[in-house]
Amino acid sequence: MKTTGTRRSLAWLPVVWCLTRLLLLLFVLKVYVFPGPDVTSDVHVIYRGWYEVLSTGTFPLRDVTWQYPPAAALAILSPGLLPFLDYGTAFFVLVCVTDLAVLALMTYAGRRPGRSLRGAWVWVIGVPLLGPTVYARYDVMVTAVAMAALLAGARHPKALGALAAFGALLKIWPAMLLLAARRRSAWVSALVTGIVVTGAFALTMPGAFAFLTFQRDRGTEVESLGALVFHVARHFGWQGEVKLNYGSIEFIGPYVSEVSTGALFLTGAAFGWLVLWRLLARRFEEHTLADAAFVAVLMFTTTSRVISPQYMVWLVGLAAVCLYFPGSRMRLPVVLVLVACFVTALEFPFYFANVVASDGLGLTLLFLRNGLLVAAALVAARALWRAAVPRTLPAPVPAQPVRTDETPVSS
C-alpha cells in the first residue's frame, strides 16, 4: 500500500507543478492580468535598471532601493545567460527553471528510505499560493540555495556551511541555517566561503556594502506586524501618511520610529530566545537542523519591520525541508504558514488598495495573515524547545543506610 501511494504521489507531483507553474508564467508574462498592482514592475524597471549598472562593474551606489548583499548581483545579472530573450522574460524563465530544480531535488531526496514526499508537496502547493509575485522576485533562487544547504547538512557539513554562507551573501537570512549546526567544519566552511566571496566582490566591484546603510534607514512597512498599530490608529485621528519609501510602501509620521524600534526589540528578543535554545538544547535528531532553521526564519520574518509577500517563499522552502523528515515537529506550523501564504496573495496584490487604505477588508486580511504567522511562530518555537531541551531532572533521592540481617548473639 505504501509503495502504491508513493507511486501515485510521484505521478501527480509533476502534473500539479506543470499546471500551477504554467498559470504563474501566464500571469507574469501578462497573457492574463492578475488583479491588483503590476507585480512585474520590479523586474522590468528596478531589476533591469540594476542590471544596467551592475553590467558596468559597480553596484547601484546612488539607489536606496538596492538593499541586498553583494552576491545578489549574480541573480540580477543572471538573465544575461539568455541573451535571445528580453530581460523580463529571461528572468521569469530562470525563476521557473530554479523552481523545477527544487522539485527535482525534493522528489529525488523524498524517495530515499526513511524520507517523505510531503516536503515536495509543500513546495508544489505552497509556491503558487503566493500568486505571481513569487515569480517576479529573485527569492526563489535564494530559497533553492537554502534548501540545498539543509538537505546536504546531515551528511556533508562542509556543503551546509558553504551553501549557507553563499545564500547569506544573496539575501542575509540563510545565515540562520547554521543555528543548529554542530560540526565545526560547517562553521569553518561558512567562514571561508564568506570571506572568499565577499573579498572577491569588494576587490572587483565598488560599493559592495552600501546596502547596509540603506537597510538601516528603512521604516515600518504597511504589511508588517508593527504596521497594524498605525492601520488602527488612522481610524482614531493619527496624523501620518502612507508613501513609497526606500522601495516599499511605508508609514511615515508620528511614532513610526518608536514602533520600528519596538520591532527591532522583538527581533532582538527572538534572537535571544534562539541563543538560549541553542545553549540548552541536548537532543539533536536528523530533522533538528531543518526545524531550527524554520523556527528562526519564521520568528525573524514575523517580527521584522518589513514583511514583503516574497518573504513567504522562504518559509515555504524551509517548511518543505522540515516535512521531508517524517519525524519533524513542524507539521502544524507548516499548515499555518501555507494558509498565511494564501491570505498573503489576497492582501497583495489582490486587495492591496484596501490594505493601503486601512479599510475593513484590508485590516481583516492583515490581522489574519500576521496572526497566522504569530501563531505559527509560537507553536513552532514551543515544539522545537520541547523536542531538544530536556526537562529539569528531579533531585536524586538520598541513599538509605544499609541494613544487615545479622542479629547480635547474646553471651
Secondary structure as UniProt FT lines:
FT   HELIX           2..28
FT   TURN            29..30
FT   TURN            39..40
FT   HELIX           42..47
FT   HELIX           48..54
FT   TURN            55..57
FT   TURN            61..62
FT   TURN            64..65
FT   TURN            70..71
FT   HELIX           72..77
FT   HELIX           78..81
FT   TURN            83..84
FT   HELIX           87..110
FT   TURN            113..114
FT   HELIX           118..129
FT   HELIX           131..135
FT   HELIX           139..153
FT   TURN            154..155
FT   HELIX           157..171
FT   HELIX           173..178
FT   TURN            179..180
FT   HELIX           184..204
FT   TURN            206..210
FT   HELIX           211..216
FT   STRAND          220..221
FT   TURN            222..223
FT   TURN            225..226
FT   HELIX           227..233
FT   HELIX           234..236
FT   STRAND          241..245
FT   TURN            246..247
FT   STRAND          248..252
FT   TURN            254..255
FT   HELIX           256..280
FT   TURN            286..287
FT   HELIX           288..303
FT   HELIX           309..311
FT   HELIX           312..324
FT   TURN            326..327
FT   HELIX           331..345
FT   HELIX           346..350
FT   HELIX           352..357
FT   HELIX           360..388
//
